[in-house]
Amino acid sequence: MEDKEESMKKDDGGEDILSSIESSSKQTRIFKIIVIGDSNVGKTCLTFRFCGGKFPEKTEATIGVDFREKTVDVNGETIKLQLWDTAGQERFRKSMVQHYYRNVHAVVFVYDMTKMNTFEGMPTWIEECERHSLSPDIPRILVGNKCDMNQKISVATSLAQKFADANQMPLFETSAKDDNEVDNVSAIFMTLAHKLKSQKPMMSNDYPVLHKYGSKEMKRAKVISIGREPSSRSAVCSRSTATSDGTSCSC
Ligand SMILES: Nc1nc2c(ncn2[C@@H]2O[C@H](COP(=O)(O)OP(=O)(O)OP(=O)(O)O)[C@@H](O)[C@H]2O)c(=O)[nH]1
């Protein structure tokens, strides 16, 4: 004879309830990572490379924020990284800045290895984080981008490493453009994912910002062209590398 409880499950939809309780307890954790730095350093290209797997053929200056997500596996747990690719240009940031810094779990600071002024701007970006009350304890990573342009590098690794050490963050030197650097680009975000895994969860239905500034609003906030052409340079990075544990070395 069929067990009474078992028959109730089937008759009154008990099985569905049980499985929905089970699946909600396994909800994917979501972590918000902001990517900041001066205009033109390659923030959009880095996030696109990580989430879309390739270098975008054409990019335009970001207005407000652009938004990408990637689901990754960290030691058997599926977590979602929500990347906020912010505008570098002051005039395109103003109205959105408050939103960037809300509920942030990690920060990626990006400079262009061929432009010293973008590296010199790093303290200002750190100060902006502090001004918006970001805890100094949240994981942060310093990224030197465009290492493929090895003839034009103006920010020495030793200098960047010193700055990274002084600010207690790992340094990655990489290229969003160079296909050989794809693993290093992933390593930036996977390093953060590993650090974040041990942190307090943010469940998908606890996260209104995802919906408000996600799919809908982000599409609207997307970019207009200011006529920037994609770079025509192509080079093989012989310079640097980053490893998944967040270290950086010169080769
Ligand atoms: N050579 C080279 N060019 C790159 C690399 N990453 C980005 N670029 C180029 O740099 C320019 C700016 O890239 P974006 O990703 O739009 O820069 P951004 O930091 O998002 O700029 P804003 O949206 O204005 O803040 C584009 O022409 C890209 O093609 C790289 O790794 N190597």
The ligand as a MOL file (V3000), in Angstrom:
LIG
                    3D

  0  0  0     0  0            999 V3000
M  V30 BEGIN CTAB
M  V30 COUNTS 32 34 0 0 0
M  V30 BEGIN ATOM
M  V30 1 N 46.3460 47.2080 -27.8530 0
M  V30 2 C 45.3250 47.0930 -26.9990 0
M  V30 3 N 44.2670 47.9020 -27.0920 0
M  V30 4 C 43.2610 47.7640 -26.1900 0
M  V30 5 C 43.2990 46.7960 -25.1640 0
M  V30 6 N 42.1750 46.9140 -24.4420 0
M  V30 7 C 41.4750 47.9110 -24.9880 0
M  V30 8 N 42.1230 48.4210 -26.0500 0
M  V30 9 C 41.6820 49.5390 -26.8920 0
M  V30 10 O 41.6260 50.6800 -26.0650 0
M  V30 11 C 40.5160 51.4890 -26.4160 0
M  V30 12 C 39.6230 51.7280 -25.2170 0
M  V30 13 O 39.0580 50.5160 -24.7770 0
M  V30 14 P 37.7600 50.4660 -23.8470 0
M  V30 15 O 37.6180 49.0720 -23.3600 0
M  V30 16 O 36.5990 51.0450 -24.5410 0
M  V30 17 O 38.2070 51.4620 -22.6840 0
M  V30 18 P 37.3790 51.9020 -21.3830 0
M  V30 19 O 38.3310 51.9360 -20.2420 0
M  V30 20 O 36.1880 51.0290 -21.2070 0
M  V30 21 O 36.9290 53.3880 -21.7530 0
M  V30 22 P 35.6740 54.2560 -21.1480 0
M  V30 23 O 34.4240 53.5230 -21.4920 0
M  V30 24 O 35.7640 55.5900 -21.8390 0
M  V30 25 O 35.8850 54.3940 -19.6780 0
M  V30 26 C 39.8180 50.7820 -27.5690 0
M  V30 27 O 40.2800 51.3250 -28.7800 0
M  V30 28 C 40.2790 49.3410 -27.4390 0
M  V30 29 O 40.3060 48.6690 -28.6640 0
M  V30 30 C 44.4490 45.9390 -25.0970 0
M  V30 31 O 44.5930 45.0610 -24.2450 0
M  V30 32 N 45.4260 46.1330 -26.0370 0
M  V30 END ATOM
M  V30 BEGIN BOND
M  V30 1 1 1 2
M  V30 2 2 2 3
M  V30 3 1 2 32
M  V30 4 1 3 4
M  V30 5 2 4 5
M  V30 6 1 4 8
M  V30 7 1 5 6
M  V30 8 1 5 30
M  V30 9 2 6 7
M  V30 10 1 7 8
M  V30 11 1 8 9
M  V30 12 1 9 10
M  V30 13 1 9 28
M  V30 14 1 10 11
M  V30 15 1 11 12
M  V30 16 1 11 26
M  V30 17 1 12 13
M  V30 18 1 13 14
M  V30 19 2 14 15
M  V30 20 1 14 16
M  V30 21 1 14 17
M  V30 22 1 17 18
M  V30 23 2 18 19
M  V30 24 1 18 20
M  V30 25 1 18 21
M  V30 26 1 21 22
M  V30 27 2 22 23
M  V30 28 1 22 24
M  V30 29 1 22 25
M  V30 30 1 26 27
M  V30 31 1 26 28
M  V30 32 1 28 29
M  V30 33 2 30 31
M  V30 34 1 30 32
M  V30 END BOND
M  V30 END CTAB
M  END
